[in-house]
Amino acid sequence: MVVTDRQQRKKEKRRNEIIDAAERLFYSKGYDKVSMDEIAQEVELSKGALYFYFKSKDSLFFAIVFRRWTDIGEIQAERMSHGKNGFEKIQILIQWFIEYARKNADYNDMATTFGPQLFQRIDAENAQTMMEISTKYVPLVYSAVREGIEDGSVRNDLDPRLLGMYIQMITLNIVSPDPSIKNSFALQGVNYDTYVEMLPKFLCPSVARDPGKECCDRDGSLQQ
């Protein structure tokens, strides 16, 4: 059993090294311009050995995305635990997403540029992994909304699940847009970073029980 555990740890370490290498190449060259041969060379593996770990380039893309989702979910859960009520937890979540998007632009650009097409053809195995991760971490915002309704910090005249979806989707689509969206703002002479920074001022008052409550005034900065 000891040998088996050691072998499993070694395999997992190698798998993460491959994901790291693919991530670097996808960022620097673009997902569509990177081949499995290049990834194999980057990690000094034969192409056959690479396929032992990942059956396709799409699978590598999903591995990068799912690893990110897991890390994001764990950090969010820890950060939100410091909120004194449901509304504060929502504030922390929104501000943290803004900070994360700013510091991880390469990942966001890759995911938003190639993700929509790749998720349309996702295979059953990766679809199952996606569901498992989503089931574990997506409810964070819903639970914060329910807590806020119960403690009186969040408005109670809307369906809590729909309100949670609204918060999540609006936030994600603003902080991690398709690159073409950013370009359209530039053409209109609008600084996209400024637009993103205004998100809490628009979104939080629509959620708070007290519309005049100052939003996102906590330190929700991302620790690296």
ZADO-1210 file (C-alpha; in nm, 4 decimals, padded with zeros to 6 digits):
<atoms>
<atom x="00.0000" y="00.0000" z="00.0000" code="MET" pos="1"/>
<atom x="00.2881" y="00.2401" z="00.0802" code="VAL" pos="2"/>
<atom x="00.4371" y="00.1850" z="-00.2650" code="VAL" pos="3"/>
<atom x="00.0981" y="00.2362" z="-00.4275" code="THR" pos="4"/>
<atom x="00.0457" y="00.5645" z="-00.2406" code="ASP" pos="5"/>
<atom x="00.3929" y="00.6832" z="-00.3395" code="ARG" pos="6"/>
<atom x="00.3284" y="00.5977" z="-00.7006" code="GLN" pos="7"/>
<atom x="-00.0033" y="00.7801" z="-00.6910" code="GLN" pos="8"/>
<atom x="00.1623" y="01.0918" z="-00.5483" code="ARG" pos="9"/>
<atom x="00.4295" y="01.0748" z="-00.8172" code="LYS" pos="10"/>
<atom x="00.1659" y="01.0399" z="-01.0879" code="LYS" pos="11"/>
<atom x="-00.0327" y="01.3333" z="-00.9497" code="GLU" pos="12"/>
<atom x="00.2825" y="01.5459" z="-00.9334" code="LYS" pos="13"/>
<atom x="00.3611" y="01.4660" z="-01.2945" code="ARG" pos="14"/>
<atom x="00.0034" y="01.5394" z="-01.3945" code="ARG" pos="15"/>
<atom x="00.0211" y="01.8835" z="-01.2354" code="ASN" pos="16"/>
<atom x="00.3522" y="01.9522" z="-01.4076" code="GLU" pos="17"/>
<atom x="00.1850" y="01.8786" z="-01.7411" code="ILE" pos="18"/>
<atom x="-00.1064" y="02.1074" z="-01.6560" code="ILE" pos="19"/>
<atom x="00.1377" y="02.3835" z="-01.5568" code="ASP" pos="20"/>
<atom x="00.3261" y="02.3481" z="-01.8848" code="ALA" pos="21"/>
<atom x="00.0095" y="02.3473" z="-02.0948" code="ALA" pos="22"/>
<atom x="-00.1149" y="02.6535" z="-01.9096" code="GLU" pos="23"/>
<atom x="00.2055" y="02.8451" z="-01.9861" code="ARG" pos="24"/>
<atom x="00.1896" y="02.7522" z="-02.3541" code="LEU" pos="25"/>
<atom x="-00.1801" y="02.8313" z="-02.3890" code="PHE" pos="26"/>
<atom x="-00.1224" y="03.1752" z="-02.2354" code="TYR" pos="27"/>
<atom x="00.1825" y="03.2600" z="-02.4438" code="SER" pos="28"/>
<atom x="00.0710" y="03.1218" z="-02.7811" code="LYS" pos="29"/>
<atom x="-00.3044" y="03.0762" z="-02.7597" code="GLY" pos="30"/>
<atom x="-00.4867" y="02.7474" z="-02.7108" code="TYR" pos="31"/>
<atom x="-00.5525" y="02.7000" z="-03.0805" code="ASP" pos="32"/>
<atom x="-00.1857" y="02.7412" z="-03.1744" code="LYS" pos="33"/>
<atom x="-00.0417" y="02.4839" z="-02.9314" code="VAL" pos="34"/>
<atom x="-00.0048" y="02.1166" z="-03.0231" code="SER" pos="35"/>
<atom x="00.0224" y="01.8106" z="-02.8023" code="MET" pos="36"/>
<atom x="00.3720" y="01.7629" z="-02.9476" code="ASP" pos="37"/>
<atom x="00.4781" y="02.1005" z="-02.8073" code="GLU" pos="38"/>
<atom x="00.3345" y="02.0191" z="-02.4668" code="ILE" pos="39"/>
<atom x="00.5140" y="01.6829" z="-02.4655" code="ALA" pos="40"/>
<atom x="00.8421" y="01.8561" z="-02.5491" code="GLN" pos="41"/>
<atom x="00.7859" y="02.1152" z="-02.2773" code="GLU" pos="42"/>
<atom x="00.7566" y="01.8457" z="-02.0079" code="VAL" pos="43"/>
<atom x="01.0135" y="01.6133" z="-02.1683" code="GLU" pos="44"/>
<atom x="00.7687" y="01.3300" z="-02.2295" code="LEU" pos="45"/>
<atom x="00.7020" y="01.1233" z="-02.5354" code="SER" pos="46"/>
<atom x="00.3726" y="01.2001" z="-02.7044" code="LYS" pos="47"/>
<atom x="00.2494" y="00.8537" z="-02.6084" code="GLY" pos="48"/>
<atom x="00.3326" y="00.9155" z="-02.2423" code="ALA" pos="49"/>
<atom x="00.1493" y="01.2475" z="-02.2546" code="LEU" pos="50"/>
<atom x="-00.1621" y="01.0731" z="-02.3841" code="TYR" pos="51"/>
<atom x="-00.1399" y="00.8370" z="-02.0860" code="PHE" pos="52"/>
<atom x="-00.2201" y="01.1375" z="-01.8663" code="TYR" pos="53"/>
<atom x="-00.4482" y="01.3338" z="-02.0992" code="PHE" pos="54"/>
<atom x="-00.6356" y="01.1895" z="-02.3937" code="LYS" pos="55"/>
<atom x="-00.6641" y="01.5204" z="-02.5795" code="SER" pos="56"/>
<atom x="-00.5737" y="01.8877" z="-02.5767" code="LYS" pos="57"/>
<atom x="-00.9333" y="01.9610" z="-02.4789" code="ASP" pos="58"/>
<atom x="-00.8872" y="01.7475" z="-02.1675" code="SER" pos="59"/>
<atom x="-00.5844" y="01.9561" z="-02.0757" code="LEU" pos="60"/>
<atom x="-00.7860" y="02.2743" z="-02.1158" code="PHE" pos="61"/>
<atom x="-01.0561" y="02.1381" z="-01.8857" code="PHE" pos="62"/>
<atom x="-00.7926" y="02.0266" z="-01.6337" code="ALA" pos="63"/>
<atom x="-00.6624" y="02.3843" z="-01.6178" code="ILE" pos="64"/>
<atom x="-01.0120" y="02.5266" z="-01.5780" code="VAL" pos="65"/>
<atom x="-01.1250" y="02.2732" z="-01.3178" code="PHE" pos="66"/>
<atom x="-00.8103" y="02.3216" z="-01.1107" code="ARG" pos="67"/>
<atom x="-00.8799" y="02.6939" z="-01.1130" code="ARG" pos="68"/>
<atom x="-01.2427" y="02.6449" z="-01.0176" code="TRP" pos="69"/>
<atom x="-01.1425" y="02.4280" z="-00.7233" code="THR" pos="70"/>
<atom x="-00.8848" y="02.6801" z="-00.6011" code="ASP" pos="71"/>
<atom x="-01.1322" y="02.9653" z="-00.6448" code="ILE" pos="72"/>
<atom x="-01.4028" y="02.7797" z="-00.4541" code="GLY" pos="73"/>
<atom x="-01.1740" y="02.7018" z="-00.1614" code="GLU" pos="74"/>
<atom x="-01.0489" y="03.0601" z="-00.1352" code="ILE" pos="75"/>
<atom x="-01.4002" y="03.2015" z="-00.1648" code="GLN" pos="76"/>
<atom x="-01.5288" y="02.9771" z="00.1129" code="ALA" pos="77"/>
<atom x="-01.2473" y="03.0886" z="00.3435" code="GLU" pos="78"/>
<atom x="-01.2885" y="03.4573" z="00.2616" code="ARG" pos="79"/>
<atom x="-01.6644" y="03.4589" z="00.2936" code="MET" pos="80"/>
<atom x="-01.6437" y="03.2921" z="00.6336" code="SER" pos="81"/>
<atom x="-01.5139" y="03.6244" z="00.7712" code="HIS" pos="82"/>
<atom x="-01.8357" y="03.8100" z="00.6862" code="GLY" pos="83"/>
<atom x="-02.0494" y="03.9013" z="00.9855" code="LYS" pos="84"/>
<atom x="-02.3747" y="03.8515" z="00.7953" code="ASN" pos="85"/>
<atom x="-02.5032" y="03.7321" z="00.4600" code="GLY" pos="86"/>
<atom x="-02.4724" y="04.0717" z="00.2927" code="PHE" pos="87"/>
<atom x="-02.1109" y="04.1134" z="00.4021" code="GLU" pos="88"/>
<atom x="-02.0312" y="03.7712" z="00.2573" code="LYS" pos="89"/>
<atom x="-02.1795" y="03.8803" z="-00.0755" code="ILE" pos="90"/>
<atom x="-01.9724" y="04.2005" z="-00.0608" code="GLN" pos="91"/>
<atom x="-01.6589" y="03.9985" z="-00.0011" code="ILE" pos="92"/>
<atom x="-01.7404" y="03.7641" z="-00.2889" code="LEU" pos="93"/>
<atom x="-01.7941" y="04.0460" z="-00.5399" code="ILE" pos="94"/>
<atom x="-01.4822" y="04.2370" z="-00.4384" code="GLN" pos="95"/>
<atom x="-01.2745" y="03.9197" z="-00.4402" code="TRP" pos="96"/>
<atom x="-01.3859" y="03.8356" z="-00.7941" code="PHE" pos="97"/>
<atom x="-01.2759" y="04.1802" z="-00.9107" code="ILE" pos="98"/>
<atom x="-00.9349" y="04.1379" z="-00.7486" code="GLU" pos="99"/>
<atom x="-00.8938" y="03.7870" z="-00.8862" code="TYR" pos="100"/>
<atom x="-00.9852" y="03.8847" z="-01.2411" code="ALA" pos="101"/>
<atom x="-00.7386" y="04.1739" z="-01.2328" code="ARG" pos="102"/>
<atom x="-00.4526" y="03.9508" z="-01.1188" code="LYS" pos="103"/>
<atom x="-00.5336" y="03.6576" z="-01.3470" code="ASN" pos="104"/>
<atom x="-00.5972" y="03.8247" z="-01.6819" code="ALA" pos="105"/>
<atom x="-00.4134" y="03.5542" z="-01.8792" code="ASP" pos="106"/>
<atom x="-00.6400" y="03.2835" z="-01.7439" code="TYR" pos="107"/>
<atom x="-00.9550" y="03.4881" z="-01.7963" code="ASN" pos="108"/>
<atom x="-00.8633" y="03.5715" z="-02.1555" code="ASP" pos="109"/>
<atom x="-00.7946" y="03.2057" z="-02.2341" code="MET" pos="110"/>
<atom x="-01.1107" y="03.0805" z="-02.0657" code="ALA" pos="111"/>
<atom x="-01.3418" y="03.3388" z="-02.2195" code="THR" pos="112"/>
<atom x="-01.1888" y="03.3153" z="-02.5678" code="THR" pos="113"/>
<atom x="-01.1831" y="02.9368" z="-02.6049" code="PHE" pos="114"/>
<atom x="-01.4112" y="02.8138" z="-02.3262" code="GLY" pos="115"/>
<atom x="-01.7506" y="02.8642" z="-02.4952" code="PRO" pos="116"/>
<atom x="-01.6533" y="02.6532" z="-02.7962" code="GLN" pos="117"/>
<atom x="-01.4791" y="02.3818" z="-02.5945" code="LEU" pos="118"/>
<atom x="-01.7587" y="02.3450" z="-02.3407" code="PHE" pos="119"/>
<atom x="-02.0014" y="02.2827" z="-02.6247" code="GLN" pos="120"/>
<atom x="-01.8141" y="01.9639" z="-02.7109" code="ARG" pos="121"/>
<atom x="-01.7191" y="01.8557" z="-02.3582" code="ILE" pos="122"/>
<atom x="-01.7021" y="01.4776" z="-02.3132" code="ASP" pos="123"/>
<atom x="-01.8928" y="01.2812" z="-02.0497" code="ALA" pos="124"/>
<atom x="-01.5985" y="01.2387" z="-01.8111" code="GLU" pos="125"/>
<atom x="-01.5150" y="01.6090" z="-01.7984" code="ASN" pos="126"/>
<atom x="-01.8836" y="01.6995" z="-01.7823" code="ALA" pos="127"/>
<atom x="-01.9111" y="01.4843" z="-01.4699" code="GLN" pos="128"/>
<atom x="-01.6105" y="01.6571" z="-01.3126" code="THR" pos="129"/>
<atom x="-01.7630" y="01.9948" z="-01.3945" code="MET" pos="130"/>
<atom x="-02.0876" y="01.8975" z="-01.2227" code="MET" pos="131"/>
<atom x="-01.9056" y="01.7726" z="-00.9129" code="GLU" pos="132"/>
<atom x="-01.7098" y="02.0961" z="-00.8740" code="ILE" pos="133"/>
<atom x="-02.0132" y="02.3138" z="-00.9447" code="SER" pos="134"/>
<atom x="-02.2257" y="02.1220" z="-00.6956" code="THR" pos="135"/>
<atom x="-01.9624" y="02.1767" z="-00.4273" code="LYS" pos="136"/>
<atom x="-01.8846" y="02.5467" z="-00.4741" code="TYR" pos="137"/>
<atom x="-02.1663" y="02.7192" z="-00.6659" code="VAL" pos="138"/>
<atom x="-02.4014" y="02.7049" z="-00.3608" code="PRO" pos="139"/>
<atom x="-02.1689" y="02.9433" z="-00.1704" code="LEU" pos="140"/>
<atom x="-02.3439" y="03.2520" z="-00.3016" code="VAL" pos="141"/>
<atom x="-02.6880" y="03.0953" z="-00.2554" code="TYR" pos="142"/>
<atom x="-02.6164" y="03.0163" z="00.1087" code="SER" pos="143"/>
<atom x="-02.4945" y="03.3740" z="00.1652" code="ALA" pos="144"/>
<atom x="-02.8187" y="03.5071" z="00.0159" code="VAL" pos="145"/>
<atom x="-03.0295" y="03.2784" z="00.2355" code="ARG" pos="146"/>
<atom x="-02.8271" y="03.3770" z="00.5410" code="GLU" pos="147"/>
<atom x="-02.8723" y="03.7438" z="00.4555" code="GLY" pos="148"/>
<atom x="-03.2477" y="03.7048" z="00.4206" code="ILE" pos="149"/>
<atom x="-03.2635" y="03.5320" z="00.7586" code="GLU" pos="150"/>
<atom x="-03.0424" y="03.7870" z="00.9380" code="ASP" pos="151"/>
<atom x="-03.2151" y="04.0841" z="00.7734" code="GLY" pos="152"/>
<atom x="-02.9185" y="04.2148" z="00.5738" code="SER" pos="153"/>
<atom x="-03.0462" y="04.1036" z="00.2292" code="VAL" pos="154"/>
<atom x="-03.3817" y="04.1921" z="00.0721" code="ARG" pos="155"/>
<atom x="-03.6451" y="03.9235" z="00.1166" code="ASN" pos="156"/>
<atom x="-03.8848" y="04.0060" z="-00.1679" code="ASP" pos="157"/>
<atom x="-03.7030" y="03.7974" z="-00.4319" code="LEU" pos="158"/>
<atom x="-03.6490" y="03.4256" z="-00.4807" code="ASP" pos="159"/>
<atom x="-03.3164" y="03.3583" z="-00.3016" code="PRO" pos="160"/>
<atom x="-03.1937" y="03.1112" z="-00.5614" code="ARG" pos="161"/>
<atom x="-03.2691" y="03.3462" z="-00.8507" code="LEU" pos="162"/>
<atom x="-03.1070" y="03.6336" z="-00.6623" code="LEU" pos="163"/>
<atom x="-02.7989" y="03.4181" z="-00.6073" code="GLY" pos="164"/>
<atom x="-02.7839" y="03.3345" z="-00.9772" code="MET" pos="165"/>
<atom x="-02.8246" y="03.7018" z="-01.0644" code="TYR" pos="166"/>
<atom x="-02.5358" y="03.8035" z="-00.8404" code="ILE" pos="167"/>
<atom x="-02.3115" y="03.5292" z="-00.9698" code="GLN" pos="168"/>
<atom x="-02.3821" y="03.5701" z="-01.3409" code="MET" pos="169"/>
<atom x="-02.3672" y="03.9503" z="-01.3428" code="ILE" pos="170"/>
<atom x="-02.0387" y="03.9457" z="-01.1521" code="THR" pos="171"/>
<atom x="-01.8748" y="03.6773" z="-01.3666" code="LEU" pos="172"/>
<atom x="-01.9810" y="03.8328" z="-01.6953" code="ASN" pos="173"/>
<atom x="-01.8518" y="04.1750" z="-01.5971" code="ILE" pos="174"/>
<atom x="-01.5191" y="04.0774" z="-01.4411" code="VAL" pos="175"/>
<atom x="-01.4420" y="03.8023" z="-01.6967" code="SER" pos="176"/>
<atom x="-01.5914" y="03.9147" z="-02.0283" code="PRO" pos="177"/>
<atom x="-01.5170" y="03.7977" z="-02.3781" code="ASP" pos="178"/>
<atom x="-01.2122" y="03.9988" z="-02.4987" code="PRO" pos="179"/>
<atom x="-01.4254" y="04.1527" z="-02.7729" code="SER" pos="180"/>
<atom x="-01.6395" y="04.3163" z="-02.5032" code="ILE" pos="181"/>
<atom x="-01.3349" y="04.4941" z="-02.3643" code="LYS" pos="182"/>
<atom x="-01.2454" y="04.6117" z="-02.7134" code="ASN" pos="183"/>
<atom x="-01.5920" y="04.7567" z="-02.7650" code="SER" pos="184"/>
<atom x="-01.5531" y="04.9631" z="-02.4479" code="PHE" pos="185"/>
<atom x="-01.2194" y="05.0958" z="-02.5702" code="ALA" pos="186"/>
<atom x="-01.3780" y="05.2018" z="-02.8986" code="LEU" pos="187"/>
<atom x="-01.6306" y="05.4033" z="-02.6980" code="GLN" pos="188"/>
<atom x="-01.3552" y="05.5668" z="-02.4941" code="GLY" pos="189"/>
<atom x="-01.4533" y="05.3883" z="-02.1724" code="VAL" pos="190"/>
<atom x="-01.1893" y="05.2402" z="-01.9441" code="ASN" pos="191"/>
<atom x="-01.3002" y="04.8837" z="-01.8735" code="TYR" pos="192"/>
<atom x="-01.1170" y="04.8630" z="-01.5405" code="ASP" pos="193"/>
<atom x="-01.3107" y="05.1668" z="-01.4204" code="THR" pos="194"/>
<atom x="-01.6329" y="05.0021" z="-01.5362" code="TYR" pos="195"/>
<atom x="-01.5495" y="04.6884" z="-01.3366" code="VAL" pos="196"/>
<atom x="-01.4591" y="04.8893" z="-01.0266" code="GLU" pos="197"/>
<atom x="-01.8088" y="05.0408" z="-01.0335" code="MET" pos="198"/>
<atom x="-01.9731" y="04.6971" z="-01.0137" code="LEU" pos="199"/>
<atom x="-02.0127" y="04.6906" z="-00.6329" code="PRO" pos="200"/>
<atom x="-02.1738" y="05.0346" z="-00.6345" code="LYS" pos="201"/>
<atom x="-02.4389" y="04.9171" z="-00.8791" code="PHE" pos="202"/>
<atom x="-02.4900" y="04.5583" z="-00.7675" code="LEU" pos="203"/>
<atom x="-02.4709" y="04.5653" z="-00.3886" code="CYS" pos="204"/>
<atom x="-02.7493" y="04.8232" z="-00.3338" code="PRO" pos="205"/>
<atom x="-02.9872" y="04.6057" z="-00.5361" code="SER" pos="206"/>
<atom x="-02.9200" y="04.3194" z="-00.2951" code="VAL" pos="207"/>
<atom x="-02.9096" y="04.4930" z="00.0431" code="ALA" pos="208"/>
<atom x="-03.2181" y="04.5205" z="00.2609" code="ARG" pos="209"/>
<atom x="-03.1052" y="04.8792" z="00.3249" code="ASP" pos="210"/>
<atom x="-03.0498" y="05.0277" z="-00.0248" code="PRO" pos="211"/>
<atom x="-02.8367" y="05.3056" z="00.1181" code="GLY" pos="212"/>
<atom x="-02.5832" y="05.0719" z="00.2754" code="LYS" pos="213"/>
<atom x="-02.2274" y="05.1377" z="00.1604" code="GLU" pos="214"/>
<atom x="-02.1123" y="04.8397" z="-00.0467" code="CYS" pos="215"/>
<atom x="-01.7888" y="04.6458" z="-00.0587" code="CYS" pos="216"/>
<atom x="-01.6092" y="04.8619" z="00.1964" code="ASP" pos="217"/>
<atom x="-01.4408" y="04.5598" z="00.3513" code="ARG" pos="218"/>
<atom x="-01.0917" y="04.4497" z="00.2553" code="ASP" pos="219"/>
<atom x="-01.1688" y="04.1742" z="00.0053" code="GLY" pos="220"/>
<atom x="-00.8271" y="04.1822" z="-00.1569" code="SER" pos="221"/>
<atom x="-00.6807" y="03.8611" z="-00.2915" code="LEU" pos="222"/>
<atom x="-00.3795" y="03.7232" z="-00.1100" code="GLN" pos="223"/>
<atom x="-00.1327" y="03.5546" z="-00.3407" code="GLN" pos="224"/>
</atoms>
